[in-house]
């Protein structure tokens, strides 16, 4: 569960709302770096196989959103959800979920996921390369807690979920050994 690993240096291509742009799609491209997300704060990063997928949309993302205040009470500054999906998909998913607290990070090319060692093939589901389901507590860019689902590997026949659940991470954060 504990790990001392620096997060990889990556630039993410994001789309942000820009009121100066008229029309039905008032967004512009904005590059965000690993430092933008992780420097100077303690965060939860959770990564999952894909936006709009059943476990991710029904349990994992909504539960992190609803437990946000509890995480803040336990020393977490931000919660990020990362997926190997592009910025358009991640923005649409966030809108459909009515997110207010959890911030979505698009890893469209899978570069961050690959450098974290978590890129797997999900060709058996027609997904291509995606992230294995995991979560991490990251303090100023250093992984201090690691929550990886069992069975890591290409084309896994199951989609394990529990270790990286917000309930499990919150329980660990509250434990005296973790703090």
C-alpha positions as CSV (number, residue, x, y, z in Angstrom):
1,X,0.0,0.0,0.0
2,X,2.8,2.5,0.7
3,X,5.1,3.5,-2.1
4,X,7.6,6.3,-2.6
5,X,7.5,7.0,-6.4
6,X,7.5,10.3,-8.2
7,X,4.7,10.8,-10.6
8,X,5.9,11.0,-14.3
9,X,6.3,14.4,-16.0
10,X,3.6,14.6,-18.6
11,X,1.6,17.3,-20.4
12,X,-2.2,16.7,-20.6
13,X,-4.3,18.2,-23.4
14,X,-7.4,19.6,-21.8
15,X,-10.4,21.6,-23.0
16,X,-11.5,24.5,-20.7
17,X,-14.6,26.7,-20.9
18,X,-13.8,30.1,-22.3
19,X,-16.6,32.7,-22.2
20,X,-14.9,34.8,-24.9
21,X,-15.7,32.0,-27.4
22,X,-19.2,32.2,-28.9
23,X,-21.3,29.4,-30.3
24,X,-22.3,25.9,-29.0
25,X,-18.8,24.8,-28.1
26,X,-17.2,27.6,-26.0
27,X,-14.0,25.7,-25.1
28,X,-10.4,26.1,-25.9
29,X,-7.3,23.8,-25.7
30,X,-5.2,24.2,-22.6
31,X,-2.1,22.2,-21.8
32,X,-1.8,21.2,-18.1
33,X,1.3,19.6,-16.7
34,X,1.9,17.0,-13.9
35,X,3.1,20.0,-11.8
36,X,-0.2,21.8,-12.3
37,X,-2.1,18.9,-10.8
38,X,0.3,17.5,-8.2
39,X,2.8,20.2,-7.0
40,X,2.3,21.6,-3.5
41,X,-0.8,19.6,-2.5
42,X,-1.9,16.3,-1.3
43,X,-4.4,14.6,-3.6
44,X,-6.2,11.4,-4.5
45,X,-5.7,10.2,-8.1
46,X,-7.9,7.4,-9.2
47,X,-7.7,5.9,-12.6
48,X,-10.2,3.6,-14.4
49,X,-10.8,1.8,-17.7
50,X,-13.1,4.3,-19.2
51,X,-15.6,7.1,-19.0
52,X,-19.2,6.1,-19.2
53,X,-18.5,2.5,-18.3
54,X,-20.7,0.8,-15.7
55,X,-18.6,0.5,-12.5
56,X,-16.9,3.8,-13.2
57,X,-20.1,5.7,-13.7
58,X,-22.3,4.0,-11.2
59,X,-20.0,3.6,-8.2
60,X,-16.4,4.9,-8.4
61,X,-16.8,8.4,-9.7
62,X,-20.1,9.2,-7.9
63,X,-18.8,7.9,-4.6
64,X,-15.6,9.9,-4.8
65,X,-17.8,13.0,-5.6
66,X,-20.2,12.3,-2.6
67,X,-17.3,11.6,-0.2
68,X,-15.3,14.7,-1.2
69,X,-15.9,16.6,2.0
70,X,-14.8,13.6,4.1
71,X,-11.5,13.4,2.1
72,X,-11.0,17.2,2.7
73,X,-11.4,16.6,6.4
74,X,-8.7,13.9,6.2
75,X,-6.0,16.1,4.6
76,X,-6.8,15.8,0.9
77,X,-6.7,19.0,-1.2
78,X,-8.1,17.7,-4.5
79,X,-9.5,14.5,-6.1
80,X,-8.6,13.7,-9.7
81,X,-10.1,11.0,-11.9
82,X,-7.9,10.0,-14.8
83,X,-8.8,7.8,-17.8
84,X,-7.3,7.0,-21.2
85,X,-10.0,9.0,-22.9
86,X,-9.7,12.4,-24.7
87,X,-10.7,15.7,-23.3
88,X,-14.0,15.8,-25.2
89,X,-15.1,12.4,-23.7
90,X,-14.0,13.4,-20.2
91,X,-15.8,16.7,-20.3
92,X,-19.0,15.1,-21.6
93,X,-18.7,12.5,-18.9
94,X,-18.2,15.1,-16.1
95,X,-21.2,17.0,-17.4
96,X,-23.4,13.9,-17.4
97,X,-22.3,13.1,-13.9
98,X,-23.0,16.6,-12.6
99,X,-19.5,16.9,-11.1
100,X,-18.8,19.8,-8.7
101,X,-15.7,18.5,-6.8
102,X,-13.8,15.7,-8.6
103,X,-11.7,17.0,-11.4
104,X,-11.2,14.9,-14.6
105,X,-7.9,14.4,-16.3
106,X,-7.8,13.2,-19.9
107,X,-4.9,11.0,-20.7
108,X,-5.9,10.6,-24.3
109,X,-2.7,9.1,-25.6
110,X,-2.1,7.0,-22.4
111,X,1.3,8.5,-21.8
112,X,0.8,9.1,-18.1
113,X,-0.8,5.7,-17.6
114,X,2.0,4.0,-19.5
115,X,4.7,5.8,-17.5
116,X,2.9,4.8,-14.2
117,X,3.1,1.2,-15.4
118,X,-0.7,0.8,-15.5
119,X,-1.4,0.7,-19.3
120,X,-3.2,-2.6,-20.3
121,X,-4.8,-3.9,-23.4
122,X,-8.6,-4.3,-23.2
123,X,-9.0,-5.6,-26.7
124,X,-11.3,-8.3,-25.4
125,X,-13.8,-5.5,-24.7
126,X,-13.1,-3.5,-27.8
127,X,-11.4,-0.7,-25.8
128,X,-7.8,-1.0,-27.0
129,X,-5.2,0.3,-24.5
130,X,-6.6,1.6,-21.3
131,X,-5.7,2.1,-17.6
132,X,-5.9,-0.6,-15.0
133,X,-8.1,0.4,-12.1
134,X,-6.0,1.9,-9.3
135,X,-5.9,4.9,-7.0
136,X,-3.0,6.7,-5.2
137,X,-2.5,9.3,-2.5
138,X,0.0,11.7,-3.9
139,X,1.7,14.3,-1.8
140,X,3.6,17.0,-3.7
141,X,4.1,14.7,-6.7
142,X,5.2,11.7,-4.7
143,X,3.0,8.6,-4.3
144,X,2.6,7.9,-0.6
145,X,-0.3,5.4,-0.8
146,X,-1.1,2.9,-3.6
147,X,-4.3,1.1,-4.2
148,X,-4.2,-1.3,-7.1
149,X,-6.9,-3.8,-8.0
150,X,-5.9,-7.4,-8.2
151,X,-5.4,-9.3,-11.5
152,X,-3.4,-6.7,-13.4
153,X,-2.9,-7.8,-16.9
154,X,-3.9,-7.5,-20.5
155,X,-7.4,-8.6,-21.5
156,X,-8.4,-9.5,-18.0
157,X,-11.8,-11.3,-18.1
158,X,-13.0,-9.5,-14.9
159,X,-13.1,-5.9,-13.7
160,X,-12.1,-6.0,-10.1
161,X,-13.2,-3.2,-7.9
162,X,-12.8,-2.7,-4.1
163,X,-9.2,-1.9,-3.3
164,X,-9.4,1.5,-5.2
165,X,-12.9,2.4,-3.9
166,X,-13.2,5.7,-2.1
167,X,-14.6,3.9,0.9
168,X,-11.4,1.8,1.2
169,X,-9.0,4.7,0.7
170,X,-10.9,6.8,3.2
171,X,-10.7,4.0,5.8
172,X,-6.9,3.8,5.2
173,X,-6.5,7.6,5.4
174,X,-8.2,7.5,8.8
175,X,-5.9,4.7,10.1
176,X,-3.2,6.0,12.4
177,X,-0.5,4.0,10.5
178,X,-1.3,6.0,7.3
179,X,-1.4,9.5,8.6
